[in-house]
Amino acid sequence: MEQALLDIIAAIKANDQPLDAAWLDRLLRRHNRATHDQLRRVAKRRLLPYYLSVRQNDQAHWQSWQVDPATERVLLRLLQMKPRRTASGVATITVITKPWPCSSDCLYCPNDVRMPKSYLADEPACQRAERNYFDPYLQVRSRLVALSEMGHITDKVELIVLGGTWSDYPRDYQLWYVTELFRAVNDFGGRGYEGDGPEERDRRYRACGCTYDRDELLRRTSSLQRDVNAGTSTYNEAIAIQGRRDEWQRASAWQRATPGDLWREHAYNETASHRVVGLTIETRPDLITPQTARQMRELGCTKIQMGIQSLDEQILAANHRNVSLEQIVGAFASLRLAGFKIQVHFMANLLGATTASDEADYRRLISDERFCPDEVKLYPCCLVESAHLMEAYATGAWQPYGHDELVELLVADTLATPAYTRISRMIRDISTTDIVAGNKKTNLRQMVEARLREREATVREIRMREVATDDVDPSELRLDCIGYPTTVSDERFLQWVTPQGRIAGFLRLSLPKGGDVAMIREVHVYGRVAGLGSSQHGAAQHAGLGRQLVEEACALAREAGFAAIDVISAVGTRNYYRGLGFFDHDLYQRRALD
């Protein structure tokens, strides 16, 4: 292991050949052949943890390798696993809430009694959640450790809370859950444990009788799952039985926090070595009001994922999605006026839909002034055994689209998507073994993008234009401004673009109609993650791009007659905005524009 690492370091210093993934693979194969036992003793996934361990625990040995800062930057980039995990500028961590009764019962939703509604035990994030007893602290901690071992910088963290409908959970659980998310980030940053550490938490859950052993979990839930699949019991009835079991009753007894606990974690995180720069939660539009929007903001939320699925009320009714168009319109207005970034879930191939109606429905979502989301998860409907949609499939009332017509639909949707909207995903992480009917191509998005490139089509949506891990030259960037109206505001989308049209950063500015305070809803700079207070040559972050975006937004708001501008800052970015002249004001930060 060490000799392979020394060879890589020597090659970096020599700087006489291109060093990429193919070169590294050849070097590792050469070292493995030298062992003569056909075992892959030297692997990329082991090199980085080994290097980091020596650097941290054996300084004298590490210093003998003579790794200067410039060499280390190249080394870490070469050895990093899955670089796109932090290509959007932050380390993203998804956590899952515990199973809980759902106030809706949609036809297409999976009903896995081991999971919160609509999620499946075989999905990667769900597997991690179950291994950690759905504990928010343990989920964040384990993910931070894994990302760090893969070579990712983790001091800027975006937390995404998924699992059923957030607004269905008791307020006490919501408060405890978010407090523990922040506590995990703060502790991992070197503060030391405030309360139970990971080992003590694991012991407490085990003492309660909780387990993550797969066979034992199947034994405990198999009869409940059979009844739900057969239709003789409902998901909510099964979850109620689960929740009454002694082990979860004992565990929930100590899952408590006060508002003071949350505020203390927030305050520490403002200047911590690892900071939360975004907090997303998932809910339904019928549960969003100005009051619930404020409650979510009090927790530190900056983005809301909202399950829309369709804007066609007949389609919604056919799929037992008991949400009205009026409620969807109201949710968009409440969230936009509160400054949230709005990410919606939209589903193709629902019961009663056609590819033509789906295409028209999506056009309405992205162009109608009542909607215009910032991000879209554009999922095709997939059938799983526990979903009520099985009955419609058995009778032939619902059938999945063919592969080509699905790809063509997604190609058309992508081409229609405006420059200020990001298509975040095109599939759910559902195991192909769980899918009874529907798309099983895990690389569906790549297929869509390949078809777009074959046609040399011009794509405006954000994700396909991101600079990702590529280097950028700030001097070559131009600042564009795209304006578009909504029913409650005039929006300005400011973007830094390269000569090739790729996007290196953007800002979302809302100018509310009839108000005198503008709102910055999002500032995002792409590129390889740079650590707090550091910089990387060629990286978009820390090149002053964010500061210039904010100054331009202030100028635009001033010209439009606004007296002040607010920003929906994350807890970990409050100090950044204070440095730009903003002061704390209620749940936001404000800057006067006089």
C-alpha positions as CSV (number, residue, x, y, z in Angstrom):
1,M,0.0,0.0,0.0
2,E,2.7,2.5,1.0
3,Q,4.8,1.8,-2.1
4,A,1.9,2.5,-4.4
5,L,1.2,5.7,-2.6
6,L,4.9,6.8,-2.8
7,D,4.8,6.0,-6.6
8,I,1.8,8.3,-7.0
9,I,3.4,11.1,-5.0
10,A,6.6,10.8,-7.1
11,A,4.6,10.9,-10.3
12,I,2.7,14.1,-9.1
13,K,6.0,15.8,-8.3
14,A,7.6,14.8,-11.6
15,N,4.7,16.3,-13.5
16,D,5.8,14.7,-16.7
17,Q,2.6,12.8,-17.7
18,P,-1.2,13.2,-17.4
19,L,-2.4,11.7,-14.2
20,D,-6.0,10.6,-14.4
21,A,-8.2,7.6,-13.4
22,A,-6.9,5.4,-16.2
23,W,-3.3,6.1,-15.2
24,L,-4.1,5.3,-11.6
25,D,-5.8,2.1,-12.5
26,R,-2.8,0.9,-14.5
27,L,-0.5,1.7,-11.6
28,L,-2.7,-0.2,-9.1
29,R,-2.9,-3.2,-11.4
30,R,0.9,-3.3,-11.7
31,H,1.3,-3.3,-8.0
32,N,-1.4,-6.0,-7.6
33,R,0.3,-8.3,-10.2
34,A,3.5,-8.0,-8.2
35,T,1.9,-9.8,-5.3
36,H,1.5,-13.0,-7.4
37,D,-1.5,-14.1,-5.4
38,Q,-4.3,-12.6,-7.6
39,L,-5.6,-10.6,-4.7
40,R,-6.4,-6.9,-5.1
41,R,-4.4,-5.8,-2.0
42,V,-4.0,-2.3,-3.4
43,A,-7.3,-0.5,-4.2
44,K,-8.2,3.1,-4.7
45,R,-10.8,2.9,-2.0
46,R,-8.1,1.9,0.5
47,L,-5.4,4.4,-0.5
48,L,-7.1,7.6,0.7
49,P,-8.1,6.3,4.2
50,Y,-4.5,4.9,4.6
51,Y,-3.0,8.3,3.6
52,L,-5.3,10.2,5.9
53,S,-4.7,7.8,8.8
54,V,-0.9,8.1,8.6
55,R,-1.2,11.9,8.3
56,Q,-3.3,12.1,11.4
57,N,-1.8,9.4,13.6
58,D,1.9,9.1,12.6
59,Q,3.1,12.6,11.8
60,A,6.8,11.6,11.6
61,H,6.1,8.9,9.0
62,W,3.9,11.2,7.0
63,Q,6.5,13.9,7.0
64,S,9.0,11.4,5.6
65,W,6.9,11.3,2.4
66,Q,7.6,15.0,1.9
67,V,4.1,15.9,0.6
68,D,3.9,19.6,0.1
69,P,0.4,21.4,0.0
70,A,0.4,21.6,-3.9
71,T,1.2,17.8,-4.2
72,E,-1.5,17.0,-1.6
73,R,-4.2,18.9,-3.5
74,V,-3.5,16.8,-6.6
75,L,-3.2,13.6,-4.6
76,L,-6.5,14.1,-2.8
77,R,-8.3,14.9,-6.0
78,L,-6.8,11.8,-7.7
79,L,-7.7,9.5,-4.9
80,Q,-11.2,10.9,-4.2
81,M,-14.0,8.5,-4.6
82,K,-17.2,9.6,-6.4
83,P,-16.2,13.2,-6.9
84,R,-19.7,14.3,-7.9
85,R,-20.9,13.8,-4.3
86,T,-19.6,17.3,-3.6
87,A,-19.5,18.7,-7.2
88,S,-22.4,21.1,-6.4
89,G,-20.2,22.9,-3.8
90,V,-21.4,21.2,-0.6
91,A,-21.3,17.7,1.0
92,T,-25.0,16.6,0.8
93,I,-26.3,14.2,3.5
94,T,-29.7,12.6,3.2
95,V,-31.4,11.3,6.3
96,I,-34.7,9.4,6.8
97,T,-37.3,9.9,9.5
98,K,-38.8,7.0,11.3
99,P,-41.9,5.1,10.1
100,W,-45.0,7.1,10.9
101,P,-48.7,7.1,9.9
102,C,-49.4,9.2,6.7
103,S,-52.4,11.4,6.3
104,S,-52.6,10.4,2.6
105,D,-53.0,7.1,0.8
106,C,-51.9,7.5,-2.8
107,L,-52.2,4.6,-5.2
108,Y,-48.6,4.7,-6.4
109,C,-46.9,4.9,-3.0
110,P,-45.0,1.9,-1.7
111,N,-46.3,0.7,1.7
112,D,-43.2,-0.9,3.2
113,V,-43.9,-1.2,6.9
114,R,-40.3,-1.0,7.8
115,M,-40.0,2.5,6.3
116,P,-41.8,5.8,6.3
117,K,-44.6,6.0,3.7
118,S,-43.4,5.9,0.0
119,Y,-39.9,4.6,0.9
120,L,-38.5,1.1,0.5
121,A,-36.0,-0.7,2.8
122,D,-33.6,-1.5,-0.1
123,E,-33.1,2.2,-1.1
124,P,-29.5,3.2,-0.1
125,A,-30.5,6.1,2.2
126,C,-33.1,3.9,3.9
127,Q,-30.6,1.1,4.5
128,R,-28.4,3.6,6.2
129,A,-31.3,4.9,8.3
130,E,-32.3,1.4,9.4
131,R,-28.7,0.5,10.3
132,N,-28.8,3.6,12.5
133,Y,-32.2,3.1,14.1
134,F,-33.5,6.1,12.2
135,D,-31.6,8.2,14.6
136,P,-30.7,11.6,13.0
137,Y,-27.4,12.0,14.9
138,L,-26.1,8.5,13.9
139,Q,-27.2,8.9,10.3
140,V,-25.3,12.2,9.9
141,R,-22.3,10.9,11.8
142,S,-21.9,7.7,9.7
143,R,-22.3,9.7,6.4
144,L,-19.7,12.3,7.4
145,V,-17.3,9.5,8.3
146,A,-17.9,7.8,4.9
147,L,-17.6,11.0,2.9
148,S,-14.4,11.9,4.7
149,E,-12.8,8.5,4.1
150,M,-13.6,9.0,0.4
151,G,-11.6,12.2,0.4
152,H,-14.5,14.7,0.3
153,I,-14.3,18.0,2.2
154,T,-17.2,17.9,4.6
155,D,-17.1,21.3,6.4
156,K,-20.0,22.7,4.4
157,V,-23.0,20.4,4.8
158,E,-26.4,20.4,3.2
159,L,-28.9,18.3,5.1
160,I,-31.8,16.7,3.4
161,V,-34.6,15.2,5.5
162,L,-36.8,12.7,3.7
163,G,-39.3,10.1,4.8
164,G,-43.0,10.4,4.4
165,T,-44.5,13.8,5.1
166,W,-42.6,16.0,7.6
167,S,-45.7,17.9,8.6
168,D,-47.4,14.7,9.8
169,Y,-44.8,14.1,12.5
170,P,-45.4,15.6,16.0
171,R,-43.8,19.0,16.6
172,D,-41.8,17.5,19.5
173,Y,-40.3,14.9,17.2
174,Q,-39.5,17.6,14.6
175,L,-37.7,19.7,17.2
176,W,-35.6,16.8,18.5
177,Y,-34.8,15.5,15.1
178,V,-33.4,18.8,13.8
179,T,-31.6,19.5,17.0
180,E,-29.8,16.1,16.7
181,L,-28.9,16.9,13.0
182,F,-27.1,20.0,14.1
183,R,-25.5,18.3,17.1
184,A,-24.0,15.6,14.9
185,V,-22.4,18.2,12.6
186,N,-21.1,20.2,15.5
187,D,-19.7,17.2,17.3
188,F,-18.0,15.8,14.1
189,G,-16.3,19.2,13.6
190,G,-14.2,18.5,16.8
191,R,-16.3,20.1,19.5
192,G,-16.5,16.9,21.4
193,Y,-19.7,15.1,22.4
194,E,-22.5,17.2,23.8
195,G,-24.5,14.3,25.3
196,D,-24.3,10.7,24.0
197,G,-21.6,9.9,21.4
198,P,-22.3,7.3,18.7
199,E,-21.2,4.3,20.7
200,E,-23.3,5.2,23.7
201,R,-26.3,5.9,21.4
202,D,-26.0,2.5,19.8
203,R,-25.9,0.9,23.3
204,R,-29.0,2.8,24.4
205,Y,-31.0,1.6,21.3
206,R,-29.9,-2.0,21.9
207,A,-30.8,-1.7,25.5
208,C,-34.3,-0.7,24.4
209,G,-34.5,-3.9,22.3
210,C,-34.1,-2.1,18.9
211,T,-32.1,-3.9,16.2
212,Y,-30.9,-3.4,12.7
213,D,-30.4,-7.1,12.0
214,R,-32.1,-7.7,8.7
215,D,-33.4,-11.2,9.5
216,E,-34.8,-10.1,12.8
217,L,-36.5,-7.1,11.2
218,L,-38.1,-9.3,8.6
219,R,-39.3,-11.7,11.3
220,R,-40.9,-8.8,13.3
221,T,-42.6,-7.3,10.3
222,S,-43.3,-10.1,7.8
223,S,-46.9,-10.8,8.9
224,L,-47.8,-7.1,9.0
225,Q,-46.3,-6.7,5.5
226,R,-48.3,-9.6,4.1
227,D,-51.5,-8.2,5.4
228,V,-50.8,-4.8,3.9
229,N,-49.9,-6.3,0.5
230,A,-53.1,-8.4,0.6
231,G,-55.2,-5.4,1.4
232,T,-56.5,-6.8,4.7
233,S,-54.7,-4.1,6.7
234,T,-53.6,-0.6,6.0
235,Y,-50.1,0.9,6.2
236,N,-51.2,3.2,9.0
237,E,-52.6,0.3,11.0
238,A,-49.4,-1.6,10.6
239,I,-47.3,1.4,11.6
240,A,-49.5,2.0,14.7
241,I,-48.8,-1.6,15.8
242,Q,-45.0,-1.1,15.2
243,G,-45.0,2.1,17.1
244,R,-46.7,0.5,20.1
245,R,-43.9,-2.1,20.4
246,D,-42.0,-1.9,23.6
247,E,-38.6,-1.2,22.0
248,W,-39.8,1.9,20.2
249,Q,-41.8,3.2,23.1
250,R,-38.7,3.0,25.3
251,A,-36.5,4.7,22.6
252,S,-39.0,7.5,22.0
253,A,-39.1,8.3,25.7
254,W,-35.7,9.9,25.5
255,Q,-36.0,11.4,22.1
256,R,-36.7,14.9,23.4
257,A,-35.3,18.4,22.9
258,T,-36.3,21.9,23.8
259,P,-36.3,25.1,21.7
260,G,-33.3,26.2,23.8
261,D,-31.4,23.0,22.8
262,L,-32.0,23.8,19.1
263,W,-31.0,27.4,19.5
264,R,-27.7,26.5,21.3
265,E,-26.8,24.1,18.4
266,H,-27.7,26.8,15.9
267,A,-25.5,29.3,17.7
268,Y,-22.5,27.0,17.9
269,N,-22.9,26.0,14.3
270,E,-22.6,29.6,13.1
271,T,-18.8,29.6,13.7
272,A,-18.2,25.8,13.9
273,S,-15.5,24.1,11.8
274,H,-18.3,22.1,10.0
275,R,-21.4,24.2,9.2
276,V,-24.9,23.5,7.9
277,V,-25.3,25.6,4.7
278,G,-28.7,24.2,3.8
279,L,-31.5,22.3,5.4
280,T,-34.3,20.7,3.3
281,I,-37.4,18.9,4.5
282,E,-40.1,17.1,2.5
283,T,-43.9,17.7,2.9
284,R,-47.1,18.0,0.9
285,P,-48.7,21.2,-0.5
286,D,-52.0,20.7,1.4
287,L,-50.0,21.0,4.7
288,I,-48.2,24.2,3.8
289,T,-49.6,27.5,5.1
290,P,-47.9,30.8,6.2
291,Q,-47.9,29.4,9.7
292,T,-46.3,26.1,8.9
293,A,-43.8,27.9,6.6
294,R,-42.7,30.0,9.6
295,Q,-42.4,26.9,11.8
296,M,-40.2,25.2,9.2
297,R,-38.1,28.4,9.0
298,E,-37.7,28.4,12.8
299,L,-36.0,25.0,12.5
300,G,-33.4,26.5,10.1
301,C,-35.0,25.1,6.9
302,T,-34.0,26.8,3.6
303,K,-35.5,24.5,1.0
304,I,-38.8,22.6,0.8
305,Q,-39.4,19.5,-1.2
306,M,-43.0,19.3,-2.1
307,G,-44.9,16.4,-3.6
308,I,-47.0,17.8,-6.5
309,Q,-47.0,14.8,-8.8
310,S,-49.5,16.4,-11.2
311,L,-51.5,19.6,-11.8
312,D,-54.3,17.7,-13.4
313,E,-57.0,17.4,-10.7
314,Q,-58.6,14.4,-12.5
315,I,-55.3,12.6,-12.5
316,L,-54.8,13.5,-8.8
317,A,-58.2,12.2,-7.9
318,A,-57.7,9.0,-9.9
319,N,-54.5,8.3,-8.0
320,H,-56.2,9.1,-4.6
321,R,-53.9,12.2,-4.2
322,N,-56.3,14.3,-2.2
323,V,-54.8,17.7,-3.0
324,S,-56.5,20.5,-4.8
325,L,-55.0,22.8,-7.3
326,E,-56.0,25.7,-5.0
327,Q,-53.9,24.2,-2.2
328,I,-50.9,23.7,-4.6
329,V,-51.2,27.4,-5.7
330,G,-51.3,28.5,-2.1
331,A,-48.3,26.4,-1.1
332,F,-46.2,27.9,-3.9
333,A,-47.2,31.4,-2.8
334,S,-46.5,30.8,0.9
335,L,-43.1,29.2,0.3
336,R,-42.0,31.9,-2.2
337,L,-43.0,34.8,0.0
338,A,-41.2,33.1,2.9
339,G,-38.0,32.9,0.8
340,F,-37.7,29.2,0.5
341,K,-36.2,27.4,-2.4
342,I,-38.9,25.3,-3.9
343,Q,-38.2,21.7,-5.1
344,V,-41.2,19.7,-6.4
345,H,-41.7,16.0,-7.1
346,F,-43.5,15.5,-10.4
347,M,-44.5,12.0,-11.7
348,A,-45.0,10.8,-15.3
349,N,-47.1,7.7,-16.1
350,L,-49.6,8.0,-13.3
351,L,-52.9,6.2,-13.6
352,G,-55.0,8.0,-16.3
353,A,-52.1,9.9,-17.8
354,T,-50.7,9.6,-21.3
355,T,-47.3,10.8,-22.7
356,A,-49.1,13.7,-24.3
357,S,-50.9,14.8,-21.2
358,D,-47.7,14.4,-19.1
359,E,-45.9,16.6,-21.5
360,A,-48.6,19.3,-21.4
361,D,-48.8,19.0,-17.6
362,Y,-45.0,19.6,-17.2
363,R,-45.2,22.6,-19.5
364,R,-47.8,24.0,-17.2
365,L,-45.7,23.4,-14.1
366,I,-42.6,25.3,-15.5
367,S,-44.4,28.1,-17.3
368,D,-47.6,29.0,-15.4
369,E,-46.9,32.0,-13.1
370,R,-48.6,30.2,-10.2
371,F,-45.9,27.6,-10.1
372,C,-42.4,28.0,-11.7
373,P,-40.4,25.7,-9.3
374,D,-36.7,26.2,-8.7
375,E,-36.0,22.4,-8.9
376,V,-37.9,19.4,-10.1
377,K,-37.5,15.7,-9.3
378,L,-39.0,14.3,-12.5
379,Y,-39.9,10.7,-11.7
380,P,-41.6,8.1,-13.9
381,C,-44.1,6.0,-11.9
382,C,-42.8,2.6,-10.9
383,L,-45.0,-0.2,-9.6
384,V,-44.0,-2.0,-6.4
385,E,-45.8,-4.9,-4.8
386,S,-47.1,-3.1,-1.8
387,A,-48.7,-0.2,-3.7
388,H,-52.4,-0.1,-4.3
389,L,-51.7,0.5,-8.0
390,M,-51.2,-3.2,-8.2
391,E,-55.0,-3.6,-8.7
392,A,-55.1,-1.3,-11.7
393,Y,-52.1,-3.1,-13.2
394,A,-53.8,-6.5,-12.7
395,T,-56.9,-5.3,-14.6
396,G,-54.8,-3.5,-17.3
397,A,-56.1,-0.1,-16.3
398,W,-52.5,1.1,-15.7
399,Q,-49.5,0.0,-17.8
400,P,-46.0,1.4,-17.8
401,Y,-44.7,3.5,-20.8
402,G,-42.3,1.7,-23.1
403,H,-38.7,2.6,-22.7
404,D,-38.4,4.7,-25.9
405,E,-41.5,6.7,-25.3
406,L,-40.4,7.4,-21.7
407,V,-37.0,8.6,-22.8
408,E,-38.6,10.8,-25.5
409,L,-41.0,12.3,-22.9
410,L,-38.0,13.1,-20.6
411,V,-36.0,14.5,-23.5
412,A,-39.0,16.8,-24.4
413,D,-39.4,17.9,-20.7
414,T,-35.6,18.6,-20.4
415,L,-35.6,20.7,-23.5
416,A,-38.6,22.7,-22.2
417,T,-37.1,23.4,-18.8
418,P,-36.0,27.0,-18.4
419,A,-32.5,28.2,-17.4
420,Y,-33.6,29.0,-13.8
421,T,-34.9,25.4,-13.1
422,R,-32.8,22.4,-12.1
423,I,-34.0,18.8,-12.8
424,S,-32.5,17.2,-9.8
425,R,-33.3,13.6,-10.5
426,M,-35.1,11.3,-13.0
427,I,-35.3,8.1,-11.0
428,R,-35.8,6.9,-7.5
429,D,-33.2,4.7,-5.9
430,I,-35.6,1.7,-6.0
431,S,-34.0,-1.7,-6.4
432,T,-34.9,-3.4,-9.6
433,T,-35.9,-6.4,-7.6
434,D,-38.6,-4.4,-6.0
435,I,-40.0,-3.0,-9.3
436,V,-42.9,-5.1,-10.6
437,A,-43.4,-2.9,-13.7
438,G,-41.9,0.3,-14.9
439,N,-38.5,1.7,-15.6
440,K,-35.6,-0.5,-14.3
441,K,-32.8,1.4,-16.0
442,T,-30.7,2.9,-13.2
443,N,-28.9,5.0,-15.8
444,L,-32.1,6.5,-17.3
445,R,-30.9,10.1,-16.9
446,Q,-27.6,9.3,-18.7
447,M,-29.7,7.8,-21.6
448,V,-31.8,11.0,-21.8
449,E,-28.7,13.1,-21.8
450,A,-27.0,11.0,-24.4
451,R,-30.0,11.4,-26.7
452,L,-29.9,15.1,-26.2
453,R,-26.2,15.2,-27.1
454,E,-26.8,13.0,-30.2
455,R,-29.3,15.6,-31.4
456,E,-26.9,18.5,-30.5
457,A,-29.9,20.0,-28.7
458,T,-29.5,23.2,-26.6
459,V,-30.3,22.5,-23.0
460,R,-31.0,25.3,-20.6
461,E,-31.8,23.5,-17.4
462,I,-29.2,23.9,-14.6
463,R,-27.9,20.4,-13.9
464,M,-26.7,19.7,-17.4
465,R,-24.9,23.1,-17.4
466,E,-23.1,22.8,-14.0
467,V,-19.3,23.2,-14.1
468,A,-19.3,20.3,-11.6
469,T,-15.7,19.3,-10.8
470,D,-14.2,21.2,-13.7
471,D,-11.9,24.1,-13.3
472,V,-13.1,27.6,-14.3
473,D,-11.4,30.9,-15.0
474,P,-13.4,33.6,-13.2
475,S,-12.1,36.2,-15.7
476,E,-13.9,34.4,-18.5
477,L,-17.3,34.4,-16.8
478,R,-20.2,36.7,-17.7
479,L,-23.1,37.6,-15.4
480,D,-26.5,37.1,-17.0
481,C,-29.9,38.1,-15.5
482,I,-33.1,36.3,-16.5
483,G,-36.4,37.8,-15.3
484,Y,-39.7,35.9,-15.0
485,P,-43.0,36.7,-13.2
486,T,-44.9,34.7,-10.6
487,T,-48.3,35.5,-9.1
488,V,-46.7,37.0,-6.0
489,S,-43.3,38.3,-7.2
490,D,-41.1,39.3,-10.0
491,E,-38.1,36.9,-10.0
492,R,-34.5,37.6,-11.1
493,F,-32.2,34.7,-11.8
494,L,-28.6,35.9,-11.8
495,Q,-26.1,33.4,-13.2
496,W,-22.3,33.2,-13.9
497,V,-21.8,31.5,-17.2
498,T,-18.7,30.4,-19.1
499,P,-18.2,31.1,-22.8
500,Q,-19.6,27.7,-23.5
501,G,-22.8,28.5,-21.5
502,R,-22.0,26.4,-18.5
503,I,-23.0,27.7,-15.1
504,A,-20.6,28.4,-12.3
505,G,-22.9,30.0,-9.8
506,F,-26.3,31.7,-9.5
507,L,-28.6,33.7,-7.2
508,R,-32.4,33.7,-6.9
509,L,-33.9,37.2,-6.2
510,S,-37.6,37.7,-5.4
511,L,-39.1,41.1,-5.7
512,P,-42.5,40.7,-3.9
513,K,-45.5,42.5,-5.5
514,G,-46.7,45.2,-3.1
515,G,-43.9,44.8,-0.7
516,D,-40.9,47.0,0.2
517,V,-38.4,44.2,1.2
518,A,-36.8,42.1,-1.5
519,M,-35.7,38.5,-0.8
520,I,-32.6,36.5,-1.8
521,R,-33.8,33.0,-1.8
522,E,-30.6,31.2,-2.8
523,V,-27.0,31.8,-3.6
524,H,-25.0,28.9,-5.0
525,V,-21.5,28.7,-6.4
526,Y,-20.4,25.4,-8.1
527,G,-17.1,23.7,-8.4
528,R,-15.0,21.4,-6.3
529,V,-15.7,22.1,-2.6
530,A,-13.2,24.4,-1.0
531,G,-12.8,24.3,2.7
532,L,-14.1,27.1,4.9
533,G,-11.6,30.0,4.7
534,S,-9.5,28.3,2.0
535,S,-9.3,28.4,-1.8
536,Q,-8.4,26.0,-4.6
537,H,-6.8,27.1,-7.8
538,G,-9.3,26.9,-10.6
539,A,-12.3,26.2,-8.3
540,A,-15.3,28.4,-8.6
541,Q,-15.8,28.6,-4.9
542,H,-14.0,31.4,-2.9
543,A,-13.3,33.4,-6.1
544,G,-15.7,36.2,-4.9
545,L,-18.4,35.1,-7.2
546,G,-21.0,34.8,-4.5
547,R,-20.2,38.2,-3.1
548,Q,-20.6,39.8,-6.6
549,L,-23.9,38.0,-7.0
550,V,-25.2,39.5,-3.8
551,E,-24.0,43.0,-4.7
552,E,-25.8,42.8,-8.0
553,A,-29.0,41.6,-6.4
554,C,-28.8,44.5,-4.0
555,A,-28.4,46.9,-6.9
556,L,-31.3,45.4,-8.8
557,A,-33.6,45.6,-5.7
558,R,-32.6,49.2,-5.0
559,E,-33.3,50.2,-8.7
560,A,-36.7,48.5,-8.3
561,G,-37.6,50.8,-5.4
562,F,-37.1,48.3,-2.5
563,A,-35.9,49.8,0.8
564,A,-34.3,46.7,2.2
565,I,-33.3,43.1,1.2
566,D,-33.6,39.9,3.2
567,V,-31.7,36.7,2.7
568,I,-33.0,33.3,3.8
569,S,-29.6,32.3,5.2
570,A,-28.8,28.9,6.5
571,V,-27.5,28.7,10.1
572,G,-23.9,28.0,8.9
573,T,-23.9,31.0,6.4
574,R,-25.0,33.7,8.9
575,N,-21.5,34.9,9.5
576,Y,-20.9,35.1,5.7
577,Y,-23.8,37.5,5.3
578,R,-22.9,39.5,8.3
579,G,-19.6,40.2,6.5
580,L,-21.6,41.5,3.5
581,G,-23.5,44.1,5.6
582,F,-26.5,42.0,6.6
583,F,-27.8,42.0,10.2
584,D,-30.0,39.5,12.0
585,H,-33.7,40.3,11.6
586,D,-36.4,37.9,12.9
587,L,-35.9,34.6,10.9
588,Y,-33.8,36.2,8.2
589,Q,-30.9,38.5,7.7
590,R,-31.5,42.0,6.4
591,R,-29.5,44.8,4.6
592,A,-30.8,48.3,4.2
593,L,-30.6,49.6,0.6
594,D,-30.6,53.4,1.2
